[in-house]
Amino acid sequence: MNSGILLLLLGGFLLGGAWSIWKSDPDTGVRTPPQVAFAVVLLVAALLATAAGILRLV
């Protein structure tokens, strides 16, 4: 399997994790700062992995 495809899959997995953390807000509807920080870190990692995967395929 090509490493570019693996990086794209990893990016999708990380993007799903960021979405899952973002949507798991408490009943009050207010997200905690660590929850927001972790979602942002996962989103950045997903974007980097996806960009690297695309560049490896090109």
C-alpha positions in Angstrom: 0.0 0.0 0.0 1.2 3.5 -0.9 2.3 5.7 2.0 0.3 8.6 0.5 -2.9 6.5 0.9 -2.0 5.6 4.5 -1.5 9.3 5.3 -4.9 10.2 3.8 -6.5 7.5 5.9 -4.7 8.8 9.0 -5.9 12.3 8.2 -9.5 11.1 7.9 -9.2 9.2 11.2 -7.9 12.3 12.9 -10.5 14.5 11.4 -13.2 12.1 12.7 -11.6 12.3 16.1 -11.6 16.0 16.1 -15.3 16.1 15.0 -16.2 13.6 17.8 -14.5 15.7 20.5 -16.1 18.9 19.1 -19.6 17.4 19.2 -19.3 15.8 22.7 -20.2 19.0 24.6 -21.8 18.8 28.0 -25.5 19.5 28.6 -24.9 23.2 29.2 -23.6 23.6 25.6 -20.3 25.2 26.7 -17.1 23.4 25.7 -14.3 23.3 28.1 -10.9 24.9 27.1 -9.1 21.5 27.2 -11.8 20.0 24.9 -11.4 22.9 22.4 -7.6 22.7 22.5 -7.6 18.9 21.9 -10.0 19.3 19.0 -7.9 22.0 17.4 -4.7 19.9 17.8 -6.4 16.9 16.2 -7.7 19.1 13.4 -4.3 20.5 12.7 -2.8 17.0 12.7 -5.5 15.9 10.3 -4.8 18.7 7.9 -1.1 18.1 8.0 -1.5 14.3 7.4 -4.0 14.9 4.6 -1.7 17.5 2.9 1.3 15.2 3.2 -0.7 12.3 1.8 -1.8 14.4 -1.2 1.8 15.5 -1.8 3.1 12.0 -1.6 0.5 10.9 -4.3 1.5 13.7 -6.6 
